[in-house]
Amino acid sequence: MDVTNTEPILLSIPERFESKRLVIRAPLWGDGAAVNNAVVESIEELRPWMPWAQALPTLEESESSIRRSRLQFLERSDLRLLLFLKETGQYIGGSGLHRIDWQARKFEIGYWVSTSFGKQGYITEAVDAITDYAIQALQANRIEIRCDSLNQSSARIAERLGFALEGILRNEKCDAAGSLRDTMVFAKVRGVEF
């Protein structure tokens, strides 16, 4: 289906796809417990970079977040994606396509990994697969990765996957403590990087 002239809610978008080691899928009712466990385990690593990780969520808050994300996926306003190991079915982290502009076909990829699954290439693999998903299934013209200029792990993923650093937005956002931070903007653009 051509996404250029279709109301987003009418789009048939795959809710599940795979990479070499991962199942990547839309959130479903009941996923809150797995997400909660991963966030609780990883809160100290997430807190500096993720505004939503400033306090430990309750199980109910995690399930509520999953259910809101499910509805957003169905209405095509935000495409949160969950990452599971193919081999075991274990939840390892989250990603998705956010800040969607359907007219321009622009998407921003966000990502995080549970502490016990870090530094194993899972996020690089997931972001690569999600980039391909955005290009193939959603006809993306532009895909962005934005990260705090101090978040070198996140920046390395963008660089490793061939996203071009387009610029640094100075004093663009406040961190959890309220200090102004710079944001790095990486992108892939149709006709240039893909």
N, C-alpha and C positions, 0 to 999 in steps of 0.2 A: 504494500500500500504506500502511495506517495504521501509523505508526511507534510509536504509543503502546502497543500491546500486542504488539509483535513483537520477538523476540530480535534484537539489532542485526546479527548475522552473517547473518541471513536477509533483510535489507533489500536491495532492488534500488536502488542509488544510482548515478546517472549518473556516469561516470568522466571525462566531458569535456563542457564547455560553452563558450560563447563570449560575449565582450563585443564592443563595436564594433571594437577593434583587437587583441584578444587571444584566444588559445586558452588555456583554463585546464583543466588535466587532472591526473589522478592520476599518480604516479611510475611509471615502467616500467624494467625491467632495461635498463641501458645509458645511462640519463640522467646517471650520475655524472660523466662527462667535462664535459658542459655546465655542470652545477652547480659543479664544481670550478673551471672557468675563471672563472665569475662571482664566486665567493667569493674567489679569489685576487686578482682585479682590485679587489674592493670591501672587502678585509679591514680597512683603516684606518677606513672609515666604519661598518662593522658592529661592530667590536670594542667600542666603548663600550656598545652596546645588546644585543648577542646573546651569551649565555653560550657558545654553540657556536662562536663565531668568535674565540676567544682565540689560536689558533695556526693557521697555514696547514695545511689538510688535504692529505693525499696523494690522488692519484687513487683509490687503493684505498679509502681512508676515505670519500671522497665516494660511490663506488659502493656500498659497504657500507651507508651511511646511506640511500641510495635504496632498496636492497633491503629494509631493515628497514621503511622507510616504506611500501613496496608491501604488505608483509605486514600492517602495521597498518591500511592502507586496507581490505584485504580482510576483516580481522576487525572492522573498524569501530571500532577503539579510538582512532584518530587519523586525520584526513583531510588529509594533506599535499597541497598542490596546487602545480603548477609553472606558470609563466607564460611563454608564448611569443608572439612577434609573429605575427599572422595573415599579414602580407605576406611575411615572410622565413623564418618558422619558428625564428627565433633565440630562445634562452632568455634571459629578462631578469630573472628574480627568482622569489621563492617566497612562498607564502602558505599558507593552510589553515585548517581548523577543528580546534581543539585543546581539551584539557581538557573532553571531551565528557561530558555527563550525559544519557544517553538517556531516562531516566525523566522528568526535567524538561524535556527537549529544549532544553538549554543548550549553547552553543558559544562558544569564544573564537577570534577571528580574529587571527592573527599575520601579519606581512608584512615583506618587504625587497625592495629593488631593486638591481640591478647599477649600479655607479657611472655607467657611460656612458649609462644610461637614466633616471637620476634627473631630477627636476624637469620631467617631461614629462606628468604626469598619469596615468601607467600604473598606479600603485598605487591611486590614488583610484578609477580605473575598475575595477580588479580587485576591490577591497574592496566596491564597490557591487554588482558581479556576484555575488560570493561571498555577500554578505548576502542577495540575492534567491534564490540557490541554497539557502541554509539555510532561508529562509522557505518557499519553494515545494516543494523536493524533500525537505526533512528535517523540515518542520513545526515549525521552531524557535519556541520561546516567548521565548527570551532569547538575545541575541547580545552578547558583550562584546568590547571592545578594551581591553587594559591596556598601559600604557607608563610608562617612567621619567618622572618629572615634569620632567626636564631635556630630554627628547626631544620638542621642540616640533614637529618635522616630523611625527612620528607622531600627536601630539595634534591637529594641524591637519587631518589626514585624517579622524579620527573626528568632529571638529566639522563639517567641510565636508559630511559625509554624514549629519548629523542625529543622531549618537549623543549621548545626554545624559551629561554628566559627573555621575556619581553620588557621587563622593567621591575623596578622596586618602588612601591607606593610608600612614600615616607610618612611616618606618623599617621598611618591609615586606620589603625584600630587600637583599642586599649586591651591589654592583657588582663588576666584575672585580678591582678592587684591594682588595676587602673592606670598603669603606665602606658604611654603611647608606644606602639610598636610599628615596625616597617613590615610590609607584606610583599613577598616575591610573587610575581605572576608569570607562570609558565604556560605555554599553549602549543597546541598542534592545530594547523589550519589546512583545510582542504585545498589542494592544489600546490601546497608548499611542503608540508611534512607527511601528507598522505594523499 
